[in-house]
């Protein structure tokens, strides 16, 4: 099969949970198929090149600073990316799998598929309602964005939702038929994670991810501040980069946490095992995000034997929440204290057998089933 993956960000040149999942998928599929990847041109990428058996096609130089404007994804860059995707018409594919964002590109891909007979698969991690769109873009533009997104999402041959919660929202908000929605998210790379030495857990709380407002690192730091008053010698680390990094650094100083909280960039991808080792050596991962489709880092932490603490408002789906410690937001500092002072962090791991549902080893089996289903239609 000849398959095109379409996503404006590509791992390892841009680090993020979605990008890591897509990288895992394309590497697995490239073992059996001719796989191409259409992306923006991140630092370190060439215009056209082959990496790990995948043929990359890039357009328009991009950086994290350009990718995010005013704390959100840049509409200008989304437009430029969409216009640059017109080069896909010079190729012929059997299947296209497109990341739902930045959404503006979806009509162009639907046109390509209509003209060529290619099957379109949309990868969906989040489905926003009108309330979220208006919060994100403002009243008029938010309502327009909501209407456009619902229209643009419809009409694909198949959808891949990363969780049951995403699948339910896709069906209820977008009106997409249930039989077109498939749930799959290959997150756990057992070969990588099994090589990490398991730590008993230092008195350390960890977070790793894109530093954006929705991750609620402000609440994260306030919880750390409250717990630090009662847990002697505790430490915390935030690993990541993004538009909120400067604000987070200022808040660390304002709360008097400079001696407790370490703020550092993502590890280079060739040293990915170092972030895994830091997670394994920590007592727990605290995740306060208010917008989350699945959360790769949560699943990786659980697979490394490090429990995860979530506030009740967390939108992380039940199949992942059931493996975590979930408590009311007010009680987060008290649960932090308990978990940090526990001698056995493993007692806070729940229903870990559920991790098998997120193994990368199922990738080619899932896609062959999906391709066969689409061919029969």
N, C-alpha and C positions, 0 to 999 in steps of 0.2 A: 504494500500500500504506500501511496505517496501522501504524506500528512503535513499540514502547515499548522504550527502553533503561532497565534497572534497575541502578543502582549507587549505593552510599551516599556516594561521593565524586565530585565533578564538577570538571573543569578548565574555566576557570582559577582557580576559587575555592579549590580545593585542588590543589596541584602535586605530580605524581608521574608515573612512567612509564606506568602503566596508565591513569590519568586522561587523559594526553595522547593515547594511542592511541584511547580511547573518543571523545574530542573530535573527533579526525580522522575517525573513522568516521561519527559522527552528522552532522557538517557535510557530508560527502560525500553521505550518504544523503538529507539534507534537501533536496538539489538536485533530487531526483526523487520523494521520498515525504513523507508526513505523519509527522514524527518527534517523539515525546514522550520526556522524560527524567525519571525519578523518583529523587530524591536526598534526602539530608539537607540541611538549610538552613545552608550555610556562610556566614561573614561576607561581606556584599556581595550575597547572593542574596535575592530576594523569595519570597513563598509560591508565586505562579503568575506566570510571565512568559515572554516570548519573547526569545531571544538567538540571533543568526545563523541565524534561520529554524527554530530548535528550540524546542518548547514545554516549559518546565521546570515541574515540580511538586515542591515541597519540603515537608518536614515536620520539625519539631523542630530547634531551634537547636543547632549543633555547632561545636566548635573543635578544633584539633589536640590541645590539652591534654585535652579530654574524649574524643576519639577513641582516644587511647592511654592505657592505665592499666597501671602497673607494667611498662613496657617492651613491652607487647603491645596488640593491638586490644581495646577495651573490650567485654566481653560484654553489659554493661548497654545500651550504645548500640546494639549489634546487635539486641537484643530490642526496643528502642524503635523502631528503624528498621523492623523486620519488622512490628510492630503498625501502624505508620503506613502501611505499604504496602496496607493493606486498602482504601484509597481507590481503588486501581486497578480495583476491581469496579464503579465508576461509569463506566468507559470500556469501549470495545470495540476490540480490536486484532486485526490479522491475524497479527502476529508479536511475540513478546517476546524480547529478548536481555538476559540477566541475567548480571552478573558473578558468578562462583561464590561469592565472599565477600560477606557474612559467613556464608554457608551456611544460617543459620537461616531465611532468607527463601524458600529454594527450595521447601519443601513448599507454602507459600501460593501461589506462582506456578504450581506444578503443579496445584493445586486450581482456580485461575482458568482455566487452559487446558483442563482437563477439563470445566468447566462451560460454557465459551464456544466451544470448538472452535479456540481460538487455538493456534498452534504455538510451542513453547518452545525457544529456543536458549540454551545455557549457554556463556559465554565462560570458558575455563579457561587460567589462566596457570601454576598450580602444582598438583601433586597430592602431598599429604603422605602418608607412610606412618605406621604406628603409632608407630615410634620417634620421628619428629619431633613427632607430636601429644603424646606423653608428655613430651618435652623442653619443649614449649611450654606445656602445661597441668598437668603433673604426672601421676602414675601413673593413678589412678582416672579423673579427668576427661579425661585424654589418651586413654585407651582408649575412653571413651564418645564423645569428640569424633571419634575415628577411625571408629567404627562409624556414628555419625550422619552424618558427611560422606559416607561411601561410599553409604549409603542415600539421602541427599538428592540426590546427584549423578545417580543412576540415574533413568531414566524420561523424560528430555527427548527431544524430537524430533530434535535435532541438537546437536553440540558444536563449538565453534571453539577449537582449541588453537593457542597462539602459536608452537609449534615442534614438530619431529619428536620431541624428547625428551619434551615434555609429552604428546604424543599417545600415545607408547608407554607412559608411566606411567598415563595415563588408561585405556588398554585393559587393561594387566596388573593394576593395583591395583583398579580399579573394575569390571572385567568388562564394560565397555561395548563394544558391537559396533563393529568397525573401520569399517564403512561409514557409521556415524553421526558419525564424527570427521572434521572438516575442518581443515586447517592454513592459517592466515592471520594475518598481523600487519602492518597498514599503518603503518609507522613513519617512513619517509623522505619528508618533504615537500620535494620538489625545488625548488619555487618559493621556499620560505623559505631553504633551505640554499645554493642557487646565488647568492643575493644577498650572501652573506658573503664578504668579501675573505679569500683564503687567506694565512695567515701562514707564514713559514719555520720558526717555532718558537723561542720563548725557552727558556731553561733552567728550564722550569716544568712541574711535574706537577700534573694537575688531577683532581678528582672532583666529581661532581654527583649528588645523589640524596637520598632520605629517610634521615635520620640515625637508624637503628635498629641494634640489636646485630648483626643478621645481616649487615649491610654490612661488618662487621669493620674499622671505622676504626681500631681499636687496632693491628691488624696493619699497616694502611696507614701509620700514623704511625711505627711502629717501622722499617718499610722506608725511609721518608723520612729518619729519623734516621741510619740506617746509611749511606745513600747520601750524605748531606750532609757526611760526614767526608772524602769524596774528590772531591766536585764543587763547586768554588768558585763562589759566586754563584748557586747553585740556589735556586729558590723552589717553593712548593707552595700550592695553594688547594683548600679544601673548600667547596663551594656546596651549601647545603641547610638543612633544618630537621627537627626530630623529637625524640622523647623522649630521645635520647642526646646532645643538643647540649651540655648542661652538662658531662657526663662527658668529652666530646671536648675541650672548652675546657680543662678541668683537666689532661687528659693532655698537651695541647700545652705547657702551662707546665711540667709535671713533667719532660717530655723535653727541655726547653730549646729548644723549636722556635718560640717566639714571634716571633723575627725572621725566620723562614723560612716558616712556615705561616700563611696567611690563612684565617680561618673567617668565612664570610659567609652571609647569608640568600639564599634563592632570589631571582632577579631578578623584578621585576614582569612579568606576562605581556606587557604592552605594550612591554616592553624585552627580549623574549626573544632578540632578535638580539645583545644584549650578552653573554649566556652563550655563544652560538654563537661570537662573535668571540673570547672568552677561550679557548674550546676550540681554535679554529683557530690562535691565537697560541701555544699551548702545545706542548711537545715531545712529550708523550704523556698519555694518560689511564690511570691505574692503578685497577683495579677488583678489590678483594679479597673481594667478597661471597661468602658461603657458601650463600646462598639466593637464587636468581635464576631467573626463568622464561625471559626472553629478554634484557632490558636495552636499553631504548630509547636510553639515553645512549651506550652502546657503539656502537650502529649509527650514531647521529648523529655521533659523533666520527669514525668511519671515513669517513662521507660528507663530512666537513669536511676530510679529508686528515690527520687527527691519529691516529697509531697507538695501539693499545690493548694494554696489558700485563696478562695474567691469570695467576694461579697455577694449577697443574695441577688443584687440587681444585675449581676453579670449575665450578658446575653449568650454566653457559651452554651451550646446545646446539651440536653440531658445526658446523651451518651458519653459526654466528656465530664460534665458536672458530677455525675455519679461516681467518678473516680477521684474526685477532689474533696477537700474540706470546704464546706460552704457555710457562711455565717452572716448574720446581720452586719451591715456596715459599721454600726456603733461598736460591735463586739470584735471587730478585726484586730485592734491593738491587744486586747486581752488574749485572743487566740494566738496572736504572734508570740506573746510572752510564754504561753503554755508550750507551743511547738518548739521555740528556741531553747527552752530549758529542759525539754524531754531528752532522755538518754537514748531513746529508740525512735528515730524518725519514721521507721517502716510501719509503725502502728497507725500512722495517718494516711497510709495508702489504701484506697478503697477499690474494689472490683477491678483489679488490674488485668484480669483475664480479658477485659474488653479491648485492650490494646491490639490484640491480634486483628481486629477489624480495620486497622490503619496501617498495615504492613505494606511496604513497597513491593513485596514479592507477588502481590495480587494484580499488579498493574497490567501486564500483557493479557492475562486471563480476562480481566474486566473489559479491556478495550476490544478484544476479539469478540466477546459476547455482544458489545454495543455495535460494532461494525456489522456483524451478522444480522442483528436486529434491524439496522438501517437499510441493509441491502434487500431485506425482505419486504420493505415498505414500497 
